[in-house]
Amino acid sequence: MEKANPKIDLSFLAEKWPSTIVSRTQISRFTGGLICPRRMANLDCLGQGPEGALRIGRHVAYPVKSLISWLESRSVFVKDRP
């Protein structure tokens, strides 16, 4: 029987972010370089981005809570290697 994957908690990202939204242009800074703005644009276009994205003019932003939930749902722990 395989063990269930433990839930990944990325809530600490919100504690250090100064706003309740993250601009797509700042996604790389928010995630520590894990995701770039172009990748987010592609995922949004495919309907695979975070829920609740906002468009203000030409700019897109994501609610921090929604973005963190989305990141957690796409994350897995890397198994220890021998």
Secondary structure by P-SEA (a helix, b strand, c coil): ccccccccccccccccccccccccccccccccccccaaaaaaaaaaccccccccccccbbbbcaaaaaaaaaaabbbbcccc
